[in-house]
Amino acid sequence: MTATEDPARQSTEQSTPAIGGDSSGAARRSGMAPQAPAPRRRTAFRTLRRALAPPLLTLLAMLVVWQLAVWVFEMPSYLVPSPGEVAVTIGERWPLILDHAGVTGLEIVLGFGLAVVVGVSLGVLMVVSSFVDKAMYPLLVTMQAVPKIAIAPILVIWFGFGPTPKVLTAFLVAVFPIVVNTAMGFKQTPVEMIHLSRSMGASAYKTFATFRLPTALPSIFTGLKVAAALSVVGAVSGEFVAANEGLGYLLLTASSTIDSAGVFAGVMALAVQGMLLYGAVELLERLFSPMSRRARRLEATVATA
Amino acid sequence: MNRPSIFRGVQDVQPVTDATAGGRPEDLSPDGGIALRDVCKEYVLADEQRVLALGGTTLDIAKGEFFSVVGPSGCGKSTLLMMLAGLRTPTSGTISIDGTIVDRPYTDAGIVFQRDALMEWRTVLANVTVQAEVRGTDRKAASRRAVELLRLVGLEDFVDAYPDELSGGMRQRVSIARAFVHDPSVLLMDEPFAAIDALTRETLADDLQRIWLASQKTVFFITHNIQEAVYLSDRVAIMSPRPGRLVEIVDIDLPRPRVPEVMETEEFFRLTQRVHRWFRSRERAFAEWEADQEGSR
């Protein structure tokens, strides 16, 4: 919503509080408490429920359609297992899945962590030093075009069958979006902001912390979220090439015995891992990105309106 | 054809630099305010070509004066402002503000740019008080002063709003409050109203006049709106491009505080016309001016 400079409209906004989401802004601005101030926790819960209900319902509908399709078309379970069968398989093989998920999870987290450290540092370096920028940027663009997964076999030759080549594949896949988004984020700081900061006598660090980092954070987190999903792909691809443990290995063995339910169970486990990592990044963003703190405040005021 | 060459500009300036080396120069801004002595700015392009952005400029702006510069885009107005702010160094010559030589970012200035450069993640109030945070001065005092300034520009109801809830005119008002909050000795404004619609522009100009009258700061104001320059200023300088130089300075003797009705007076019309003639037939006016300069030499 954009505020108006017309005092007449503003006063009507203030005199009719809280009809629809729009008026909450006016209520807050004029210093009035939002109508019916709900306890904080309840507000948060309602916000969560509003956010989660639509996708969960959609998911449920998809599962129902899937189950019905299997029944109606009498699909053989080696081709398309029903959601029920997959659930049973997951239940039966729970300890096995958990074991292999642990291996893959560690590879993902290490690969992603390495990508964050290297990617953010490189992104910052590219902004700080125009030499690094000029030296790295063309290479990065070129490397983007190389399918990183194709490098996995050579990594196996170099590092053997252990977790190292998987971690490295995950790292390679995840690092590019982080570097690019970090550099892009820092370059978004308007030059006027830098001028202002210098005219306030700010040190390089102060300029960085007060102006540059907050403008860059949303873009950095976008990069991290893309990277989180990609690092799962990287780790599994590494396992596909050569492995004797991990969810990728589990998927391959299930596939080779036409154990479709087993494959689905593995895919589910991978999806959960991807979502957990993504969720963790999202949580960090909510905690540290000033823009998202602002967005959350908006959500809260809309929810109480 | 004896145009001031780049190199002569440098040589001319030498004695002034010598004089300043010995301590506080007597001839620099004796009453405070801004003083420029033979200030040149030259850029070296990638192909080693040199471009003189600002030819030798000597100028005194009195303390508390509202001084405007009008000129076509790319004439070196912004370069001049950046050098006053100490964000760019002159190739030669000296700039001093309130008796201090400007040779590094000048921290006792308030700057307003065409783009408001507000921090979207901070409230209006926090956008203004960032000055105190970065400078490490008393935040509570700054906060009180910020609220007062925001009231002065009509934003008292928007102290806790975020920039994206404001219109363009309101955003620029916030950045004006930010430029005043640390009580600077000079205000440097680079086309602050250029991106604002014509109607809001006039009220913004009135707001600026009001704060300026209350604070009596020295203001260096860049615009390419002649009416605005005449309406606000004590003096209006006309700048020509390539190399940038001040070709005429017009005194504006309209009484203060000025109200919009003043724009309908004959005197106001006469003054705007006087500035305008430089731009109506620019080539001829500058050619005449150059011939004049040659003659006087």
Chai-1 contact restraints between the chains, C-beta under 6 A:
chainA,res_idxA,chainB,res_idxB,connection_type,confidence,min_distance_angstrom,max_distance_angstrom,comment,restraint_id
A,A3,B,E165,contact,1.0,0.0,6.0,A-B,restraint_1
A,A3,B,L166,contact,1.0,0.0,6.0,A-B,restraint_2
A,E5,B,S167,contact,1.0,0.0,6.0,A-B,restraint_3
A,R29,B,D157,contact,1.0,0.0,6.0,A-B,restraint_4
A,R29,B,A161,contact,1.0,0.0,6.0,A-B,restraint_5
A,P190,B,A117,contact,1.0,0.0,6.0,A-B,restraint_6
A,E192,B,F113,contact,1.0,0.0,6.0,A-B,restraint_7
A,E192,B,R115,contact,1.0,0.0,6.0,A-B,restraint_8
A,E192,B,A117,contact,1.0,0.0,6.0,A-B,restraint_9
A,M193,B,A117,contact,1.0,0.0,6.0,A-B,restraint_10
A,H195,B,L87,contact,1.0,0.0,6.0,A-B,restraint_11
A,R198,B,P105,contact,1.0,0.0,6.0,A-B,restraint_12
A,S199,B,A85,contact,1.0,0.0,6.0,A-B,restraint_13
A,S199,B,P105,contact,1.0,0.0,6.0,A-B,restraint_14
A,S199,B,A109,contact,1.0,0.0,6.0,A-B,restraint_15
A,S199,B,I111,contact,1.0,0.0,6.0,A-B,restraint_16
A,M200,B,V134,contact,1.0,0.0,6.0,A-B,restraint_17
A,M200,B,R135,contact,1.0,0.0,6.0,A-B,restraint_18
A,G201,B,T107,contact,1.0,0.0,6.0,A-B,restraint_19
A,A202,B,V134,contact,1.0,0.0,6.0,A-B,restraint_20
A,K206,B,V134,contact,1.0,0.0,6.0,A-B,restraint_21
A,T210,B,V134,contact,1.0,0.0,6.0,A-B,restraint_22
A,P214,B,W121,contact,1.0,0.0,6.0,A-B,restraint_23
A,P290,B,W121,contact,1.0,0.0,6.0,A-B,restraint_24
A,M291,B,W121,contact,1.0,0.0,6.0,A-B,restraint_25
A,R294,B,W121,contact,1.0,0.0,6.0,A-B,restraint_26
A,R294,B,Y162,contact,1.0,0.0,6.0,A-B,restraint_27
